[in-house]
Amino acid sequence: MGSLIELTATAAYILKQANLGGHMSLYSLSSLYVERGGIQLLNKDRDQYFSAGPEVKYKINSDLSFILRGDYLFNSNENEIEDHLKDLFGNGLGQWKWTVGADILFF
């Protein structure tokens, strides 16, 4: 896999302690080459992938927040070999991926 560029945008509606919104990402690969047992399975010069999903962030206080985020990779099922490679940038075979996390601010 060649170089990877990721562009991400997030929009949210801010409530008292929660942010409700979504995000989208565009991934651009400079090259993608797969070989197994001396047989070339995939060879692309460039490729782009698009993912989007909902995001909820709940603020406990000014230093701690919890996040629930969903991702779906839209053009993921075009090629079975590519599906497995897309895990390299964290999207999980083009199916919904849910992430739970925390933001902790350290001074």
N, C-alpha and C positions, 0 to 999 in steps of 0.2 A: 504494500500500500504506500502510495506517495504521500505528499503533504496533504493535510486536512485543514480547511478553514471553516469555522463555525460562526454564523451570524445569528444572534438571538435577540428577540424583542419580547417584553412582558408588559401587559396592561392590567391594571387592577382598580377596583372600586374600593375605597378605604372607608370602613366602618369604624366604630369606636376601637375595638380591639382586634378586628379581623380585616384582612385584605382578600377580596374575592375577585378572581380574574382568570387570565390565561396567558399562555406563552406560545411562541413559535420559534423554530430554529431551521436554518438552512445550512446544510453541510455540503461542502464542495471538495471533492477529491481530485488531486492532480493525475493520479493513475491508480489502476487496480489490476493486479496480475496474480493469478492463482495457478499453481502447478502441483499435481499429485502423481507421484510415481513416474515422473518424466513426461507426463501428459499435460498439456496446457488446457485448463478448464475454463479460464476467463482471462481476457486481456482487454482492458478499456483504457483509453488515454485520459478521459475526464468523465466525472459523473457527479450528479447532484441528488441530494435526498432532502425531503421536507418533513418535519415533525411538528406537532402542535398538541395542546391539551390544556386542561383546567389546572388552576393552582389556587390553593387556599392557604393563607398564612395567618396564624392566630398568635397575637402578642400577649405573653404572660405579664411581662414588665418591660422596661426599656432595655434590658440586657438579654432577654430570653424570648424566643419565638419558636413555634412549631409549624412545620410546613407539610402539606399533602399535595403532591404533584402527580399528574397523569401525563404520559407521553404516548403518542401513536405515530409511527413512521408510515406515511401515506403510500409511498411508492416502494414498498418493501417486498412484495411477493412476485416481482417480475422474474426472479431467477433464484432457485433454491441455494446455490452457492453463495450468492450475494447476501441472502438472509443471514447466514452464519457469520459472515464478515462484518455485518453492520453492528454486531455486538461490540466491536472494537470501539465504537463511539457511543456506546451505552444505551441503545434503543431496544434491544431485546427482540430480535426476530420479527419486527414489524407488528407485533401484537401490542395490546395495551400494556404499558409498564407503569406501575404505581410506586412512588417513592415517598417515604416518610422521613422527615429530617428535622433537625433543630438548628437554629442560629443562636450562637452564644457570643456575646460581646465581651471581650477581655480588654481591660485598660492597661 
